[in-house]
Structure formats: structure tokens, C-alpha cells
Amino acid sequence: MKDIVIYGAGGLGKEMVCLIEQINQDKRQWNLLGFVDDSSLKKSWFGLPILGDGDFFKVNNSINVVVAIGHPAIKRQIAERISQCKFPTLIHPSSRLMSKNIELASGTVLTAGTVLTCDIKLGCFVMVNLNTTIGHDTEIGDYSSIMCGVNIAGGVRIGECSFVGSGTNIINQVQIGNNVKIGAGAVVIRNIEDNKTAVGVPAQTK
């Protein structure tokens, strides 16, 4: 088995523990050592040790890491700071990849119940959270986070460092820019420019 650590001792970090454990139940792959966290004063979290802050990687500079941070900009900062490490793609055993024409870059995480159809491309460090569906010919840029229960139709483009809130629905062919924030439960029926926030049904930008 390969050693792995989780960067981020928070709620998402707990979920990454569960993900890794369930991957190992299906096929033993990972020896989870614990957490790295820059702000925690605790010695342990969710039954595992906190190994230190980011300085941990000055010595352990080739270890496998999953970045358990939902905020895209912070996730990017961390990934760039420890770029010498290895960032595996983690896929929950219940995820359904319905074709071979799906590209998943390093650091991408697919959690339980996610469904990806065909001709889909996810960039580095994209997180797709519980029970999200992604339709054909969709692309999602580096560091973006897709929260629980999102439905993304075919031909959608989502740029880098964008955040899509839980329960969002995005219709076919919509183009979403970089650094966009979409509020929970939004229905996106038109394009969204870079650096915008969109909320509501239908989603309106501000």
C-alpha cells in the first residue's frame, strides 16, 4: 500500500477519511497516516494524528496528498505550495464512469454516488461531491469544487477556481467563467462571466 496524508483537518477532511477507507474496502491501496493542517491546535482529528503544518512536506516531499479544502482559491494556494508532492485521483467505488472517454487530472476527487457520462474532462484538483451528475461533453477547470447533489447537463464549461453550491442545476451548453461562485439551489440557464456570484432561480449575477 502507498502512504497518503490529508491536507485539511476539517469536515471535508473527515469525509476524505471515509472515502479512503471505502476505497480500501473495495481494494486495499492506501495507508492513511493522518492529517496536515496549518491552523489546528489539536493533536488528532477523527481518530487520526495531526502530523504538523505545511512544513511537514519539507521533509516528506514526495508523499501522496489529498487536499481536503473546498474553497477553490485556498485549494490552489496549497497545491502550488506543495507541488513537489504526488496527488492521486481518488474515486469512490460507487461512482459511475459510464464510458472510457473521461479524463480525470491529478488531485481530482469523486465522492460517493457521482455519475459521469461520456466525453468529460475534469482538470487538476477538481472535487465532485456526493450524488452529483455530469453530462456529456462537459469540462471543468482546475481547482473548481462541485458540491453535493449538483446536476450538470451536457456541453457545459466551468472555468478554473469556480465553486458550485449544493443542489445547483446547470442546463445544457452553459458557459461559466473562472472564479465564479454559484449559490446553493441555483438554476443556471445562461452564461456567467468571470469573477461573478450567481444565486437564485433562475440564477442572477451580482
Number of C-alpha atoms within 10 A of each C-alpha: 9 10 13 21 21 25 27 25 25 16 13 16 24 18 15 23 20 15 20 23 18 17 18 16 11 12 10 13 15 16 14 18 14 22 28 25 20 12 11 15 9 11 11 14 16 15 9 15 15 23 18 19 15 15 14 13 18 11 8 11 14 14 15 18 23 26 24 24 23 21 14 23 17 14 22 19 12 16 21 11 12 18 13 14 18 16 22 16 18 19 21 21 18 16 18 16 16 12 11 10 14 19 13 19 17 18 22 25 25 26 25 20 18 23 21 21 19 19 18 23 19 23 20 22 29 28 28 27 22 20 19 24 21 24 20 19 19 25 22 24 20 24 30 32 27 26 20 22 21 25 20 24 18 21 18 22 20 24 21 24 25 29 26 24 20 20 19 26 23 24 18 19 17 20 20 25 20 19 21 24 24 26 18 20 19 22 21 24 17 16 17 22 16 15 16 17 18 22 19 15 13 14 22 17 16 8
